């Protein structure tokens, strides 16, 4: 009996030594030790990192800080503040003035008609380019004043509707250069063209002349020393081409691309003379001007030579008409 009790004690003692609780306790202690070691390693690395950062900071002395503040004040004092302000104002002014104002086609035509009436009122025989520019500028100022007054009152007593008065005011005040180019208005400076003729007198010089540039197409029907009248589809004052063939091609292209209701070009008139081309209108025509026109029944205004009355009123004008033109085939 006593021997059995001792055996049971030894068995229970062996079970406690290799029991599940003891193994679990050992594992927990090991995990705690490992966790503490990891925490200690992390804390030491953070301390080293913070120490390295603190060592990178530069501590300035009071006299160094004072010198830096003085240098900053000097740079601010010498900064061209006024110049930068003026530059911004000019930039804004130029940007506002360069904005192109798109006006309806009927309004452009109406303004062009008014300018032409003003120009025709001048004496074409004695008027100079300076007087023509002055007349156009006076018209612009008068019309701008009238339109601005209509805008202030809220109603328009002029021929321009109130809805279009604002656009016209911007075009006349800020976009006049662009607008005048769009309507084909160009008044050049005074230039005296001297034509040197070294050929013997009484020699017919236009019989065998050839137009410079590439050959013209058969449908151009080119005619030397001829000028045709008609409604201008494209003003030659601002429409220049390198040759008569290019001018004729521009007429053909305009007729093909014209929209419904728009006049189609059927007449082209080109100035091949490097000395310019004379005409009884108020303009001074230049070399390479290309006029695109339309006429229901094309009819030449000049052929071969200018009439006697024109030569008497323009002594410096040549006897022979320097224009080249043609009526394109349909």
C-alpha positions, 0 to 999 in steps of 0.5 A: 500500500505504501509502495503504491502511494509513492509510485503515484507521487512520482508519477504526478511529479513527472507529469508536472515537470512535462505538463502543458502549463509549464510549456505555455509559461516558458513560451510566454516568458520567452516572448516577453523577453524578445519584445523587451529586446525589440523595444529597447533596440527601437528606442536606441535607434530613434535616439541615435536618429534624433541626435544626428538630426540635431547635429545637422542644425546650424546655430547662427550667432546674433551678428550673423542673423543681423547681417542676413536681415540687413541683406534682405532689406537691401534686396527689397529696397533695390527691387524695381517695384514701380517698374514692375507695376508699370510693366504689368499695366502696359502688358494689360493695356496692350493685351486689351488693345490687341483683342480683335473685335469681330463685326458682322459683315453688313456692319463692316460694309457700312463703315467702309462705305462711310469712309469712302464717302469721306475720302471722295469728298476730298479733291482727288487731284490735289489731296495727299496721303497725309490729308487722306489719313487725317480725314479717316482719323477725323471720321473715326473720332467722330464716329467713336464719340457718337457711338460712346454717347449712344451707349451712355444714353442707352439708346442709339439715335445714329444709323448703328443699332444699340446692340452693335454699338458696343462692338463698334466702339471696341473696334474703333478704339482698341482694334482699329488697326486690325479692323481697318485691315479687315475692310481693306483700308490701307493708306500708304505713306507718300512715295514718289515713283520715278519711272525711267524710260530708256527706250526711243520715243514713239516705240510701241513697247507693249506689243511683245511684252510678257507677264513675269512669273509662271504662264497663265492658264487659258481660262484666265484670258489675260490682257496686258494694259487693261483695267476692268471695273466691278465690285471688289471681292478682295481689295488689292491694297492688302492682297498681293500676289507674286505673279499674274498667274497667282492672282488669276488662281486666287480669283478661281479659288474664291469663286469655288469657295464662295458661300451662297449669297456671296459674290463670286470673282470673275475678274482679276486685275494685277499690277506687274510694274515695279514702279506701281500702277496708276489709276484715276482713283484716290489710291496709290497702287503698288507692285503686285497688287491683286484685285478680285472683282465681280461684274455681271457684264465685265467691261474694261475701263481702260485699254492699252492707253489712258485717255487724254483727260487723265494724262492731262490731269496726271502729267507724271502718269505713263501713257500706257496702262500698266495693269494686267487683267482678265475675265475668267471663263465660267 
